[in-house]
Amino acid sequence: MADNRTWDQEDQWWGQNFSSRPYASGYTYDEFRPAYRYGFESGRHNMGRTWNDVESDLRTGWDKYEHRAAGATGSTWEHVKDAVRDAWHRVTGQTMDVDKMSESSDTVRTANTPRHT
């Protein structure tokens, strides 16, 4: 992303588009909002690195992330990883394997029953 989008602009975009993502079915935007912000901020700070290069660091950092809904159901790394990766790729302009993301979401679904609102 060569422009200077702000989190507020990304927040609005994700709020309008998250429901099309394979991992979002049965969830609200607010449940993924901290993950999108984390991916957005991390992507901006790690330009030039690939997702595979940073995933381990991001996994460790997620538990300490200041905007994470501490103690919230479903805020584990496995639950939010696809949303973080989605935002990461949007910021860095790297491509993403959506089929692989869907497979990982299916694994999370098995472990976490989706909440319908």
C-alpha positions in Angstrom: 0.0 0.0 0.0 1.8 3.1 -1.2 -0.7 5.6 0.1 -1.2 6.8 3.6 -4.5 5.3 4.6 -5.3 5.7 8.3 -6.8 3.1 10.6 -10.1 5.0 10.5 -10.2 4.5 6.7 -9.3 0.9 7.0 -11.8 0.4 9.8 -14.6 1.7 7.6 -13.5 -0.5 4.7 -13.3 -3.6 6.8 -16.6 -2.9 8.4 -18.3 -2.8 5.0 -16.4 -5.8 3.6 -15.6 -8.3 6.3 -18.7 -10.3 5.8 -17.4 -11.5 2.4 -14.5 -13.2 4.1 -14.6 -17.0 4.6 -13.9 -16.8 8.3 -16.5 -14.2 9.1 -19.7 -16.3 8.7 -21.6 -16.2 12.0 -19.6 -13.5 13.5 -19.9 -9.7 13.9 -17.4 -7.1 12.7 -16.7 -6.1 16.3 -15.3 -9.6 17.0 -12.7 -9.2 14.3 -12.1 -5.4 14.5 -9.0 -5.7 16.8 -7.5 -8.4 14.5 -7.9 -6.1 11.5 -6.3 -3.3 13.3 -3.5 -5.5 14.5 -2.9 -6.7 10.9 -3.1 -3.1 9.6 -0.6 -1.7 12.1 1.7 -4.7 11.9 1.8 -4.6 8.1 2.7 -0.9 8.1 5.6 -1.6 10.5 6.9 -4.6 8.7 6.8 -3.6 5.0 9.1 -5.7 3.0 8.7 -8.8 5.1 6.4 -11.7 4.2 3.6 -13.1 6.3 5.6 -16.3 6.8 8.5 -14.2 8.1 6.3 -12.4 10.7 3.6 -14.8 11.7 5.4 -16.2 14.7 6.2 -12.7 16.0 2.6 -11.6 15.4 1.3 -14.7 17.2 3.4 -13.8 20.3 2.5 -10.1 20.1 -1.3 -10.8 19.8 -1.7 -11.7 23.5 -0.1 -8.3 24.4 -1.8 -6.2 21.8 -3.3 -3.1 23.5 -6.5 -3.0 21.4 -7.2 -6.7 21.8 -10.4 -7.5 23.7 -8.7 -9.2 26.6 -10.6 -12.3 27.8 -13.1 -12.0 25.0 -14.4 -15.3 23.7 -12.8 -16.1 20.4 -9.9 -13.7 20.7 -7.3 -16.5 20.6 -4.7 -16.3 17.8 -6.2 -19.3 16.0 -9.6 -17.5 15.9 -8.2 -14.2 14.6 -5.2 -15.2 12.5 -7.1 -15.2 9.2 -8.4 -11.7 9.8 -4.9 -10.4 10.9 -3.4 -12.0 7.7 -6.2 -10.5 5.6 -5.4 -7.0 6.8 -1.7 -7.6 6.6 -2.0 -8.6 3.0 -4.2 -5.6 2.2 -1.6 -3.2 3.7 1.5 -4.8 2.2 -0.1 -5.6 -1.2 1.0 -9.2 -0.9 -1.2 -11.9 -2.4 -3.0 -14.4 -0.3 -4.2 -18.0 -0.8 -7.9 -17.7 0.1 -8.4 -21.5 -0.2 -5.7 -22.0 2.5 -7.4 -19.4 4.6 -10.8 -21.2 4.3 -9.2 -24.5 5.4 -7.7 -22.8 8.5 -11.1 -21.3 9.2 -12.8 -24.7 9.0 -10.3 -25.9 11.7 -11.2 -23.0 13.9 -14.9 -23.6 13.4 -14.5 -27.1 14.6 -12.9 -25.9 17.8 -15.1 -22.7 18.3 -18.8 -22.9 17.8 -19.8 -19.7 15.9 -21.9 -17.2 17.7 -24.9 -15.9 15.8 -26.2 -12.4 16.6 
